[in-house]
Amino acid sequence: MLLTSEAKKAIFKKHGQSESNTGHSEGQIAMFTECINHPTEHLKTLKRISLQSVL
């Protein structure tokens, strides 16, 4: 998932001291965590497709 610029600004404002301080390590970690958590939660909701059902 690509984060929108508004979402990035909100993450850096909350964790990185300011919206423009994109180099702050806490902001970077929070952004990467969000990039990992969103697809992980999405994949948990998907039903598994068995190989037999595809063939």
ABEGO torsion letter per residue (X at the ends): XBBBAAAAAAAAAAAAGBAABAABAAAAAAAAAAAAAAAAAAAAABBBBBAAAAX
